[in-house]
Amino acid sequence: MTTLTATSTRPEARFLHAFELQGDAAFNGSHAYLSELRRKAIARFEALGFPSRKAEAWKYTPIARALQHAYTIQPAPPRPKLSEADLARYAIPELDAYRVVLVNGQWVPELSTPAAALPQGAVLTSLQHAAQAYPQLFTAYFAHSLDYENEPFLALNLAFARDGLFFYLPPHTALDRPVHVVHLIDVEEDLFLQPHHVIAIAPGASLQLLYSGHTRSATRTFTNAVTEVFVGRGAQLAHYDLRLEGETASGIYSTQAYLEQEGRYTNHTLTLGGALVRNNVYVRFDGEAGETHLYGLFLGRGTMHIDNHTMIDHAVPNCVSNELYKGILDERAIGVFNGKVLVRPHAQKTNAYQSNKSILLTEEARMYSKPELEIYADDVRCTHGAACGQLNEEGIFYLRARGLTAQKARALMLLAFARDVLDQIALEPLRAYLDDLVAQRFGA
């Protein structure tokens, strides 16, 4: 066990010291490939260091301050015993899905759908087990295209990752039900968690994946999570990432998606909980005729800090990308949106659209929006826009004139504002569940 004490002068030094003490105590054990990869990652992390607010991408998110807390790093925190009754409160009503349960980043097989229930050839297991039982698949996908050379939190995760989810769907396979990953944080001490997930969809396959994060304890935690997504030729993945952690949970959640020719990837990032939350979604087109849609909804209150960063790399021609992020900030909450679309010189016929809109409910709430287009091709269609304001008083007056109270009128307008994002959710039970959560948040 390693405790990150607050007396260290630099947060990086604590992690470097922890790596020296733990050595190969992570899941790789004697796995030479992983051992060497982890050592390269920690060396790169040492060279990069944590970003300061002088870095443009971190200008509005003081991440170094959050890392000063005395979190504990340990190889494998004890997993509390859970029952079906314990999990009932985290279920999505009416959603019939394959279930995966993770507790503190560790797979819980007795509460997860058994592998035998999946189609032949599918692999749904823990990252640790995949490294041992499926070495060829694991080596083919784990950290294969992860940009840890330029991103310190990706390098840190790669150096310390101990477990997580590994999911491989074979070619031309379509699951009859979605997969719901329930990740619970349940610890007795302030902990720094670093789960690592790999989702690989082979050519022609299709999947709906829902990941929901929750907390069961009041201890302070920081999660540095990484999800690698591979979408094969002609494959389709609808990915729902739902943040419902409590007010003592902070984290950086990084998703890196790679699309082959004619691949389609849809990401819904829905942030309704947490203290400091940073959602990074990076998409790279590695084959023509690819398509990606990124949707985000974030609801901030109290002193929540919610930062959404996206990067879409149009590296090849004839691809389509679309982004729509909306936020509602109350009390002293802070929101950040930084979306970048990169169109490389040979990526002709690119079609990219990006939009961010936010509502501030108080004078103390803050929103920082920076949509970006970086274009090096001349035959493209790219647009972006951002807007931030308050509720329309005329609209509230109109609703009140028809018998609604001021609170109901306000809640109805906020729900209508969020609907542009919620209506894009194809899973009807999930959409109804989120409708209820948003309505309850605003007293409807």
ABEGO torsion letter per residue (X at the ends): XBBBBAABABAAAAAAAAAAAAEAABAAEABAAAAAAAAAAAAAAAAAEBBBAABAAAAABBAAAAAABBBBBBABBBBBBBBAAAAAAABBBGBBBBBBBBBGGBBBAAABBBAAABBBGBBBBBAAAAAAABAAAAAAABGAABBAAABAAAAAAAAABABEBBBBBBBGBBBABBBBBBBBBBBABBBBBBBBBBBBBBBGBBBBBBBBBBBABABBBBBBBBBBBBBBBGBBBBBBBBBABBAABBEBBBBBBBBBBGBBBBBBBBBABEABBBBBBBBBBABBGBBBBBBBBBBBBEABBBBBBBBBBBABBGBBBBBBBBBBBBEABBBBBBBBBBBBAABBGBBBBBBBBBBBABAABBBBBBBBBBBABABBBBBBBBBBBBBBAAAAAAAAAAGBBAAAAAAAAAAAAAAAAAAABABAAAAAAAAAAAAAAAGX
